[in-house]
Amino acid sequence: MRMVRSMATNFHIDSTKIGILGFSAGGHLASTLGTRFDEKVYEPVDAIDAQSARPDFMALGYPVISFGTVTHAGSKRMLIGENPTPNMVAHFSNEKQVTKNTPPTFLVHTVDDTAVPVENSLLFFQALKDKGVAATMHIYPKGGHGFSLARKDPHLSGWTERMFEWIQSLE
């Protein structure tokens, strides 16, 4: 995020309108950046490190959010191991990390997702709402996990238009 922001002029983009998009386990990565952008993870090495790491918005598709009871077991195991401590589980459950400074968020999920339960998006949306963070959520009744790749269902194929409309509404 800092590198992109530092190169905004070269990329001909507005440095105050840079978001992050993540799906499934990538949704966990994106929501981690959106909830922990101020965490110091290394010693600054140059001027780029002075840039803000906070995304201006997040778009999360069927994201792994929680490492509690409604998690994607494989993502949890790969990130924090077979027997994580309760503190690790809480730390990596991003619905517990939302603050009033978390960026506005777009969520999309399906009810019948058997890989990443829809409760992940529901928990994150509730946490955003509780902290007064702007959020929108589109929950579709069917489509399973990874529906954004197939685009077979015309009802589901409109999610990208909803996301672009939402991003434009942020201006």
C-alpha positions in Angstrom: 0.0 0.0 0.0 2.8 2.4 0.9 4.7 1.6 -2.3 1.6 2.2 -4.5 0.8 5.4 -2.6 4.3 6.6 -3.0 4.1 6.0 -6.8 0.6 7.5 -7.3 1.9 10.4 -9.4 3.8 8.0 -11.7 0.7 5.7 -12.0 -1.6 8.8 -12.6 -3.8 7.9 -9.7 -5.1 9.9 -6.8 -3.1 8.9 -3.7 -6.2 9.5 -1.5 -8.3 6.9 -3.4 -6.3 3.7 -3.2 -8.2 0.6 -2.1 -7.6 -3.0 -1.6 -9.6 -6.0 -3.0 -9.3 -9.5 -1.6 -11.2 -12.8 -2.0 -11.3 -15.7 0.4 -7.9 -16.0 2.1 -6.9 -12.9 0.2 -9.9 -11.3 1.9 -8.2 -12.1 5.3 -5.0 -10.4 4.0 -7.0 -7.3 2.8 -9.0 -7.0 6.0 -5.8 -7.5 8.1 -4.3 -4.5 6.3 -7.5 -2.5 6.7 -7.7 -3.2 10.5 -4.0 -3.1 11.4 -2.5 -0.6 9.0 -0.9 1.3 12.0 0.8 -1.8 13.4 4.6 -1.5 13.2 5.8 -4.7 11.6 9.4 -3.5 10.7 11.7 -0.6 11.2 11.3 2.1 8.6 14.0 2.1 6.0 13.1 4.9 3.6 10.6 7.7 2.8 8.1 5.2 1.5 7.7 3.9 5.0 6.4 7.3 6.0 3.4 6.8 3.6 0.1 5.7 5.1 -0.5 2.0 4.9 -4.3 2.5 5.4 -6.4 1.6 2.4 -9.0 4.3 1.5 -11.5 1.5 1.0 -11.8 -2.3 1.1 -13.7 -4.7 -1.2 -13.9 -8.2 0.3 -15.3 -11.2 -1.6 -16.3 -14.2 0.5 -13.5 -13.3 2.9 -12.0 -15.3 5.7 -12.5 -12.9 8.6 -12.9 -14.9 11.8 -10.6 -17.6 13.2 -13.3 -18.4 15.7 -16.0 -21.1 15.2 -17.0 -19.9 11.7 -13.6 -19.9 10.1 -12.1 -21.6 7.1 -10.1 -24.2 8.9 -7.3 -24.4 6.2 -6.6 -20.7 6.3 -6.6 -20.7 10.1 -4.2 -23.7 10.2 -1.8 -22.3 7.6 -1.6 -18.9 9.3 -1.6 -19.6 13.0 -0.9 -23.4 13.2 -2.7 -26.5 14.5 -3.0 -25.4 18.2 -3.1 -21.6 18.4 -3.5 -19.9 21.7 -6.8 -18.1 22.4 -4.9 -14.8 22.1 -3.7 -15.7 18.6 -7.2 -16.7 17.5 -8.5 -13.3 18.8 -5.6 -11.4 17.2 -6.2 -12.9 13.8 -10.0 -12.7 13.9 -10.3 -9.4 12.1 -13.9 -8.7 13.2 -12.3 -8.1 16.6 -9.8 -5.6 15.2 -12.2 -3.1 13.6 -11.9 0.5 14.8 -13.5 3.7 13.8 -10.5 4.2 11.5 -11.1 1.0 9.5 -11.8 2.0 5.9 -15.2 1.9 4.3 -15.9 -1.7 3.2 -17.8 -3.5 0.5 -18.7 -7.1 1.2 -20.0 -9.8 -1.1 -20.8 -13.4 -0.1 -23.3 -16.2 -0.7 -25.4 -18.0 1.9 -24.5 -21.4 0.5 -20.7 -20.9 0.7 -19.5 -24.2 2.3 -15.8 -23.2 2.3 -16.0 -19.8 4.1 -19.2 -19.5 6.0 -21.2 -16.3 5.3 -21.0 -15.5 9.0 -17.5 -14.2 8.3 -19.0 -11.3 6.3 -21.9 -10.9 8.7 -19.5 -10.6 11.7 -17.3 -8.1 9.9 -20.3 -6.0 8.8 -21.6 -5.9 12.3 -18.2 -4.9 13.7 -18.0 -2.1 11.1 -21.5 -0.9 11.9 -20.8 -1.0 15.6 -17.7 1.3 15.1 -19.6 3.7 12.7 -17.6 2.6 9.6 -19.4 2.9 6.3 -20.1 -0.5 4.9 -22.3 -2.2 2.3 -23.0 -5.9 2.0 -24.5 -8.0 -0.8 -25.5 -11.5 0.3 -26.7 -13.8 -2.5 -28.7 -16.9 -1.7 -26.6 -19.3 -3.8 -23.4 -19.4 -5.8 -21.0 -21.2 -3.5 -17.4 -20.3 -2.9 -15.5 -18.6 -5.7 -18.6 -17.5 -7.6 -16.9 -14.4 -8.8 -14.7 -16.5 -11.1 -17.5 -18.5 -12.9 -19.9 -15.7 -13.8 -22.4 -18.3 -15.0 -25.3 -17.0 -13.0 -26.6 -13.6 -14.4 -27.9 -12.7 -10.9 -24.4 -13.1 -9.4 -22.6 -11.4 -12.4 -23.9 -8.0 -11.3 -21.7 -7.9 -8.1 -18.9 -6.1 -9.9 -21.3 -3.3 -11.0 -22.5 -3.0 -7.4 -18.9 -2.7 -6.3 -18.1 0.0 -8.8 -21.2 1.9 -8.0 -20.2 1.8 -4.3 -16.7 2.9 -5.0 -18.0 5.9 -7.0 -20.4 6.7 -4.1 -17.3 7.2 -1.8 -16.2 10.4 -3.7 
